């Protein structure tokens, strides 16, 4: 039995996420976790809400709430929505937890002892009107690159250029709108990543099996321009983890907190401590410390491409620089972007489908299937309602749902609600078993290598094989001449429903559970031998005709949703 530690990028606390966020990390991570559990392996699947930094403070201020209260309520809401999509986290933590406070301060202390943190005097925008320094997102202005008038102090949303607040033309405070901003000198702590460049380069070069998307981004940051730069790890904010070296005060840093991109990845480790402290598990260190058993763990991270630099450079620099035996990631699965109908998802413009809205209109499995089978792996992907309707209707309703309905209803009408007896398998059945065996092995290979779209295509081909067999064998025609043979064909088809439920469960867990329930079985063991698996339900075993597994999306619904989620146009 292998052991798999799986983490997905932790979402910001500020609001409900859209479908692009879901497919960019959490959903494929859940697919992989469910698959590994189904194969009998031990899994610890962790995620959390990212609760520090400017976005949390701004969102809380907009909501008129204290930031701690806002974060607590949004964590509860995000947890509920994740459960709605059947994301099977072993623990969904919080970066504001006491465990993360302690661990972040511990790492800072270790890095300081190793000479990997230095104080830097820098110029930063100060607002006399607000009486405070203004970090990145507290400032907006005109982008010097494209002229967009609402660029943020860290990045322009129009041209995506990364910025510093001092780059902006006509900068203004997002708190008060004040424009009388001035540059003042302040001190911050920097992680001396540049000292670790060679070590990080060697580590990344050793990952020959990583996706090109992941390694190309990491190497770009390592080698472009002046190479890997030291990075600030503190900010002038009220909400966050106080700057300490372990338990000691850090002189001159009393009014600062750690930068969100320093403490957020550390929450992956802290979430395991939270998992144990919540009574959900024990011995968290065997997952994270190589001197306590984690050397036997395979650690896989899932994330969107914008998070890759921090997970391939900054977080590993923290881990390696500590000099302690922490587990480093073995594989990073990164994704491109999912766009919405010719543009981007936009919260401010109400453009696109957000996770809570998606669950209001259709069950989770519809979204899980479409998003995973169209995952933006090799390039950006695009959601359109036409594609969504066509794909889900064809794959889920016409192929899988139709098979379940035809088989169970036919059996009930001719043999009753028990698996029929009699007959024997012939050449058709042996050919099907051979095809299913080949396809199952291919499916397993794609799942192991996290090739999500290829795995979905192979699963669909497994469904199609059963439909083609049913159409060719035609037990309803065979019944007129040879009821025994028709019974054997129907028995095989009923067993295919259970087989489909088991192998489809990582993609569509609710439908899989419904199929298992209809077949009145709890035996969800992964099929090692296809021939044996197709005899798991013996003659005489009771079943029931289920409700419609997947209904079709109508043209009227498609047009209604197009209009509803189009958002405000420029």
C-alpha positions in Angstrom: 0.0 0.0 0.0 1.5 3.3 -1.1 1.1 6.6 0.8 0.0 9.7 -1.0 0.2 13.3 0.4 -1.9 15.5 -1.8 -2.4 19.3 -1.6 -4.3 21.7 -3.8 -3.5 25.4 -4.0 -5.3 27.1 -1.1 -7.9 29.6 -2.3 -8.1 33.2 -1.1 -10.7 33.9 1.5 -12.1 36.9 -0.4 -15.3 35.6 -1.9 -16.7 32.6 -3.8 -14.5 31.1 -6.5 -15.4 30.5 -10.1 -15.2 27.3 -12.2 -11.7 28.2 -13.4 -10.4 28.2 -9.8 -12.1 24.9 -9.2 -10.5 23.1 -12.2 -7.2 24.8 -11.6 -6.3 22.9 -8.5 -9.0 21.5 -6.1 -11.0 19.3 -8.5 -8.1 17.5 -10.2 -6.5 17.0 -6.8 -9.8 15.4 -5.6 -9.8 13.2 -8.7 -6.3 11.9 -7.9 -7.1 11.5 -4.2 -10.3 9.5 -4.9 -8.5 7.3 -7.4 -5.6 6.5 -5.1 -8.1 5.7 -2.3 -10.0 3.4 -4.7 -6.8 1.6 -5.4 -6.5 0.9 -1.7 -3.7 3.4 -1.0 -3.4 5.6 2.1 -4.1 9.2 1.3 -3.9 12.5 3.2 -5.6 15.2 1.1 -5.2 18.7 2.5 -6.4 22.2 1.6 -7.3 25.4 3.4 -8.4 29.0 3.0 -5.7 31.6 2.5 -6.8 34.2 5.0 -4.0 36.8 5.3 -2.8 39.7 3.1 -4.4 42.7 1.5 -7.3 40.8 -0.2 -8.7 39.7 3.1 -8.5 43.1 4.7 -10.1 44.8 1.7 -12.9 42.2 1.4 -13.7 42.5 5.1 -13.8 46.3 4.9 -16.1 46.2 1.9 -18.4 43.8 3.9 -18.3 46.1 6.9 -17.0 43.3 9.2 -14.0 42.8 11.4 -11.5 40.8 9.3 -11.4 37.9 11.7 -15.2 37.5 11.6 -15.3 37.9 7.8 -12.6 35.1 7.4 -14.5 32.8 9.8 -17.7 33.2 7.9 -16.1 32.8 4.5 -14.2 29.7 5.6 -17.5 28.1 6.6 -19.0 29.1 3.2 -16.1 27.8 1.2 -16.1 24.6 3.2 -19.8 24.1 2.4 -19.4 24.7 -1.3 -16.4 22.3 -1.4 -18.6 19.7 0.2 -21.2 20.4 -2.5 -18.7 19.6 -5.2 -17.8 16.4 -3.2 -14.2 17.5 -2.7 -13.0 14.8 -0.4 -10.5 16.8 1.8 -9.3 14.9 4.8 -9.0 18.4 6.3 -9.9 21.9 5.0 -7.8 24.2 7.2 -7.2 27.9 7.8 -4.0 29.8 7.3 -5.0 31.9 10.3 -4.8 28.9 12.6 -2.7 28.9 15.7 -0.8 26.0 14.2 0.2 28.0 11.2 1.2 31.0 13.4 3.6 28.8 15.3 5.0 27.0 12.3 5.5 30.2 10.2 7.4 31.8 13.1 9.4 28.7 13.6 10.5 28.6 9.9 11.4 32.3 10.1 13.6 31.6 13.1 15.4 28.7 11.4 16.0 30.8 8.2 17.3 33.7 10.3 19.8 31.3 12.0 20.9 30.1 8.6 21.6 33.7 7.4 18.8 33.5 4.8 16.8 36.5 6.0 18.0 40.0 5.7 16.6 43.5 6.5 16.1 45.8 3.6 15.4 49.5 3.7 13.0 50.3 0.8 10.8 53.0 -0.4 7.1 52.4 0.0 3.9 54.4 -0.6 2.6 56.2 2.5 -0.8 57.8 2.8 -1.0 60.8 5.2 -4.8 60.8 4.9 -5.0 57.1 6.0 -2.1 57.4 8.4 -0.4 54.2 7.1 1.8 52.5 4.6 -0.1 51.1 1.6 1.0 47.6 0.5 0.4 46.6 -3.2 -3.4 46.1 -3.4 -4.2 49.1 -1.2 -3.1 51.2 -4.2 -4.6 51.6 -7.6 -3.7 53.7 -10.6 -2.9 53.8 -14.3 -0.8 51.0 -15.7 2.5 52.3 -17.2 2.4 49.5 -19.7 -1.1 49.6 -21.2 -2.8 52.6 -19.7 -5.5 50.7 -17.9 -6.8 53.1 -15.2 -7.7 50.5 -12.5 -4.4 48.6 -12.3 -3.5 47.3 -8.8 -0.2 47.9 -7.1 0.9 44.4 -7.7 -0.4 43.6 -11.1 -2.5 45.0 -14.0 -5.6 42.9 -14.6 -5.8 44.2 -18.2 -2.3 43.3 -19.5 -1.2 41.0 -16.6 2.1 42.9 -16.1 3.5 42.5 -12.6 4.0 45.9 -11.0 5.2 47.6 -7.9 3.0 50.4 -6.3 5.7 52.9 -7.2 5.2 52.0 -10.9 1.7 53.3 -11.1 0.7 56.6 -12.7 -1.6 58.8 -10.6 -1.7 56.3 -7.7 -4.6 56.5 -5.2 -5.5 54.8 -2.0 -8.2 52.1 -2.2 -9.1 52.9 1.4 -9.9 56.6 1.1 -9.3 57.5 -2.5 -6.6 59.9 -1.4 -4.0 60.9 -4.0 -1.6 62.7 -1.8 0.6 59.6 -1.6 4.3 59.9 -0.9 7.3 57.6 -0.8 8.8 57.0 2.6 11.5 54.7 3.7 10.5 51.6 5.7 12.3 48.3 6.6 11.2 44.8 5.6 12.5 41.3 5.8 13.6 39.5 2.7 14.1 35.8 2.1 17.6 35.5 0.5 16.5 33.1 -2.3 19.4 34.2 -4.5 21.8 32.4 -2.1 19.9 29.1 -2.8 19.7 29.5 -6.6 22.2 26.6 -7.3 20.5 24.3 -4.9 17.0 25.1 -6.3 18.3 24.7 -9.9 19.7 21.3 -9.1 16.5 20.2 -7.5 14.3 21.4 -10.3 16.6 19.9 -12.9 16.2 16.5 -11.2 12.4 16.6 -11.8 12.6 15.2 -15.3 9.0 13.8 -15.1 7.4 17.2 -14.2 5.0 18.8 -16.8 6.7 21.2 -19.2 4.4 24.0 -18.0 5.7 23.6 -14.4 9.4 23.4 -15.2 9.4 26.1 -17.8 7.8 28.6 -15.4 10.3 27.7 -12.7 13.3 28.0 -14.9 12.1 31.3 -16.3 12.1 32.8 -12.8 15.5 31.2 -12.1 17.3 32.4 -15.2 15.5 35.4 -16.8 17.1 38.8 -16.3 19.2 39.0 -13.2 18.1 35.5 -12.1 16.4 34.5 -8.9 15.7 37.5 -6.7 15.4 37.8 -3.0 11.8 38.3 -2.0 10.1 40.4 0.7 8.4 38.3 3.4 6.8 41.0 5.6 4.2 43.7 5.0 2.8 46.7 6.8 -0.6 45.3 7.7 -2.6 44.7 10.9 -4.1 41.3 10.0 -1.6 38.4 9.7 1.0 36.5 11.6 3.2 38.7 13.8 6.8 38.8 12.8 8.8 36.7 15.3 11.8 34.4 15.3 10.2 31.4 16.8 8.9 32.8 20.1 11.2 35.8 20.2 10.3 39.3 19.1 12.0 40.6 16.0 13.4 44.1 16.8 12.1 46.7 14.5 9.3 44.5 13.1 6.7 45.0 15.9 4.1 46.6 13.6 4.5 44.2 10.7 3.2 40.8 9.7 4.5 38.1 7.5 3.7 38.4 3.8 0.9 36.0 2.7 3.1 34.3 0.2 5.5 33.3 3.0 2.9 31.9 5.4 0.3 30.4 3.0 2.4 27.4 1.7 3.5 26.6 5.3 -0.3 26.1 6.0 0.0 22.8 4.0 2.1 21.5 6.9 0.0 23.2 9.5 -3.2 21.7 8.0 -1.8 18.3 8.9 -1.4 19.4 12.5 -4.9 20.8 12.5 -6.1 17.5 11.1 -4.6 15.7 14.0 -5.7 18.3 16.6 -9.2 18.0 15.3 -9.2 14.3 16.1 -9.4 13.2 12.4 -6.1 11.4 12.4 -2.8 10.9 14.3 0.9 11.2 13.9 0.9 14.0 11.4 4.7 14.1 11.3 4.8 10.8 9.4 3.4 12.7 6.5 5.7 15.7 6.6 9.0 14.8 8.3 11.4 12.4 6.6 12.9 11.4 9.9 9.5 10.3 11.1 8.4 8.2 8.1 7.6 10.8 5.3 10.5 9.4 3.2 7.9 6.7 2.1 5.4 9.4 1.1 4.7 10.6 -2.5 3.8 14.3 -2.2 1.8 15.8 -5.1 0.7 19.4 -5.4 -2.0 20.7 -7.8 -2.2 24.4 -8.8 -2.8 26.9 -11.5 0.2 28.2 -13.4 0.2 31.5 -11.6 1.1 29.7 -8.4 4.0 27.7 -9.8 6.8 30.2 -9.0 6.0 30.2 -5.3 5.7 26.4 -5.1 8.8 25.6 -7.1 11.1 28.4 -5.6 9.9 30.3 -2.6 8.3 27.4 -0.6 11.1 25.0 -1.4 13.7 27.7 -0.4 11.9 27.9 3.0 11.9 24.1 3.4 15.5 23.6 2.3 16.8 26.7 4.0 15.4 25.6 7.4 17.9 22.7 7.4 15.3 20.4 8.9 14.0 17.1 7.4 10.8 18.3 5.9 9.2 16.5 3.0 9.7 18.3 -0.4 7.1 17.9 -3.2 7.7 15.0 -5.6 5.4 16.2 -8.4 3.7 19.4 -9.3 0.7 19.2 -11.6 0.0 22.7 -12.9 -2.9 23.9 -15.1 -3.5 26.7 -17.6 -6.5 28.9 -17.3 -10.2 28.2 -18.0 -11.8 31.2 -19.7 -15.5 32.0 -20.0 -17.1 32.3 -23.4 -14.6 34.4 -25.2 -13.3 36.3 -22.2 -12.4 36.0 -18.5 -14.4 35.2 -15.5 -15.1 38.4 -13.6 -16.5 38.9 -10.1 -17.0 42.6 -10.5 -18.9 42.2 -13.8 -20.9 39.2 -12.7 -19.4 37.3 -15.7 -19.2 33.6 -15.7 -20.4 30.8 -13.4 -19.2 30.8 -9.8 -19.2 27.7 -7.6 -22.3 28.4 -5.6 -24.3 29.3 -8.7 -23.2 26.1 -10.5 -24.6 24.0 -7.7 -27.9 25.9 -7.7 -28.6 24.9 -11.3 -27.2 21.4 -11.7 -25.8 18.6 -9.5 -22.0 18.4 -8.9 -21.3 15.5 -11.2 -22.3 17.5 -14.4 -19.7 20.1 -13.5 -17.1 17.6 -12.4 -17.4 15.6 -15.6 -17.2 18.6 -18.0 -14.5 20.4 -16.2 -12.2 17.4 -15.8 -12.8 16.1 -19.4 -11.9 19.6 -20.6 -9.2 20.4 -18.1 -6.8 23.1 -19.3 -3.6 21.0 -19.2 -1.6 21.8 -22.4 -3.2 25.1 -23.1 -6.0 27.5 -21.9 -9.5 26.1 -22.3 -12.8 27.8 -22.7 -16.2 27.2 -21.2 -19.2 27.8 -23.4 -22.8 26.8 -22.7 -23.0 25.1 -26.1 -20.0 22.9 -25.4 -21.3 22.2 -21.9 -24.7 21.1 -23.1 -23.4 19.0 -26.0 -20.7 17.2 -24.0 -22.8 16.4 -20.9 -25.8 15.4 -22.9 -23.8 13.1 -25.1 -21.4 11.6 -22.5 -23.5 11.5 -19.3 -27.1 11.2 -20.6 -26.8 9.4 -24.0 -23.9 7.0 -23.2 -23.7 6.3 -19.4 -27.2 7.1 -18.3 -28.9 5.5 -21.3 -27.0 2.3 -20.7 -28.1 2.0 -17.1 -31.7 2.8 -17.9 -31.9 0.3 -20.9 -30.3 -2.6 -19.1 -32.3 -2.3 -15.8 -35.6 -1.7 -17.4 -35.2 -4.5 -19.9 -34.2 -7.0 -17.2 -37.2 -6.0 -15.0 -39.6 -6.5 -17.9 -38.3 -9.9 -18.9 -36.6 -11.4 -15.9 -37.8 -9.4 -12.9 -35.6 -7.4 -10.5 -32.9 -10.0 -10.0 -29.8 -10.9 -12.0 -30.9 -13.6 -14.4 -29.3 -17.0 -14.6 -28.4 -19.4 -17.4 -26.5 -19.1 -20.6 -22.7 -18.8 -21.1 -20.4 -16.2 -22.5 -19.4 -16.5 -26.1 -17.0 -14.7 -28.5 -18.8 -11.4 -28.2 -18.4 -11.4 -24.4 -14.8 -12.5 -24.5 -14.0 -9.7 -27.0 -15.7 -7.1 -24.7 -13.7 -8.4 -21.7 -10.4 -8.1 -23.7 -11.3 -4.6 -24.8 -12.3 -3.5 -21.3 -9.1 -5.0 -19.8 -6.9 -3.0 -22.3 -8.9 0.2 -21.7 -8.9 -0.2 -18.0 -5.1 -0.6 -17.9 -4.8 2.5 -20.1 -7.2 4.4 -17.9 -5.1 3.5 -14.8 -2.0 4.6 -16.5 -3.4 8.1 -17.3 -4.7 8.4 -13.8 -1.4 7.5 -12.3 0.4 10.1 -14.5 -2.4 12.7 -13.8 -3.2 13.1 -17.5 -6.7 14.2 -16.7 -8.2 14.7 -20.1 -6.8 11.4 -21.5 -8.2 9.6 -18.4 -11.6 11.1 -19.0 -11.5 10.1 -22.7 -10.5 6.5 -21.8 -13.3 6.3 -19.2 -15.8 7.5 -21.8 -14.5 4.8 -24.2 -15.1 2.2 -21.5 -18.7 3.4 -21.3 -19.0 3.3 -25.1 -17.7 -0.3 -25.2 -20.6 -1.4 -23.1 -23.1 0.4 -25.2 -21.7 -1.1 -28.4 -21.8 -4.6 -26.8 -25.4 -4.1 -25.8 -26.4 -2.8 -29.2 -24.7 -5.7 -30.9 -25.8 -8.5 -28.5 -29.4 -7.1 -28.4 -30.6 -9.3 -25.6 -34.2 -8.1 -26.3 -33.9 -9.9 -29.7 -32.0 -12.9 -28.3 -34.8 -13.3 -25.8 -37.3 -14.3 -28.5 -35.2 -17.3 -29.5 -32.9 -18.2 -26.6 -33.9 -16.9 -23.1 -30.9 -18.5 -21.5 -28.5 -16.6 -23.7 -30.4 -13.4 -23.3 -30.1 -13.9 -19.5 -26.3 -14.3 -19.8 -26.1 -11.1 -21.9 -28.3 -9.2 -19.4 -26.3 -10.6 -16.4 -23.1 -9.3 -18.0 -24.7 -5.9 -18.7 -25.9 -5.6 -15.1 -22.4 -6.3 -13.9 -21.1 -3.6 -16.2 -23.2 -1.1 -14.2 -21.4 -2.1 -11.1 -18.1 -2.0 -13.0 -18.8 1.5 -14.3 -19.7 2.7 -10.8 -16.4 1.6 -9.4 -14.1 2.9 -12.1 -16.2 6.1 -12.6 -16.3 7.1 -8.9 -13.3 9.4 -9.0 -15.0 11.5 -11.7 -18.7 11.3 -10.8 -19.0 10.1 -7.2 -22.7 10.8 -6.7 -23.7 9.0 -9.8 -21.4 6.1 -9.0 -23.0 5.8 -5.5 -26.4 5.8 -7.1 -25.5 3.0 -9.5 -24.0 1.0 -6.6 -27.2 1.5 -4.6 -29.4 0.4 -7.6 -27.3 -2.7 -7.9 -27.7 -3.3 -4.1 -24.0 -3.8 -3.5 -21.3 -2.2 -1.3 -18.5 -4.1 -3.0 -16.5 -1.2 -4.5 -13.2 -3.1 -4.8 -11.2 -1.9 -7.8 -11.3 -4.5 -10.7 -7.9 -6.2 -10.8 -9.4 -8.9 -13.1 -12.1 -7.6 -15.5 -13.5 -11.1 -16.1 -13.9 -11.7 -12.4 -15.3 -8.2 -11.9 -18.1 -8.9 -14.5 -19.2 -11.8 -12.4 -19.4 -9.9 -9.1 -23.2 -9.8 -9.1 -24.3 -13.5 -9.3 -27.6 -14.9 -10.6 -30.4 -14.2 -8.2 -28.8 -11.0 -6.8 -31.5 -8.3 -6.4 -31.3 -4.9 -8.0 -33.7 -2.0 -8.6 -34.3 0.3 -11.6 -32.8 3.6 -10.6 -34.1 7.1 -11.2 -32.7 8.8 -14.2 -28.9 8.9 -13.8 -28.4 12.0 -15.9 -31.1 14.1 -17.5 -30.5 16.1 -20.6 -29.9 19.9 -20.5 -32.6 21.6 -22.7 -32.0 24.3 -25.2 -34.2 26.6 -23.2 -32.0 26.1 -20.1 -28.9 26.7 -22.2 -30.1 30.0 -23.5 -31.4 31.1 -20.1 -28.0 30.4 -18.5 -26.2 32.1 -21.3 -28.1 35.3 -20.6 -28.0 35.0 -16.8 -24.2 34.6 -16.6 -23.2 36.9 -19.4 -22.4 39.8 -17.0 -22.1 43.5 -17.7 -20.5 44.4 -21.0 -18.1 47.3 -21.6 
